[in-house]
Amino acid sequence: MMLKLLKRLATEEEGQGLVEYALILALIAVVVIVAVTDVGTRAKEIFNSIKDKLVTPTS
């Protein structure tokens, strides 16, 4: 009985496909989060650089 269960689990592919898609989706999510964080950091640096170059007008 236990051997049959193990054989069935080893040959069943529906669950494996779902797990593979979930792993791929998780990997894509991590890459997107890292990319967006990097873009945000670079944008902040650019805006800070522009802010530092601006002068306050005197009257």
Secondary structure, 3 states (H helix, E strand, C coil): CHHHHHHHHHHCCHHHHHHHHHHHHHHHHHHHHHHHHHHHHHHHHHHHHHHHHCCCCCC
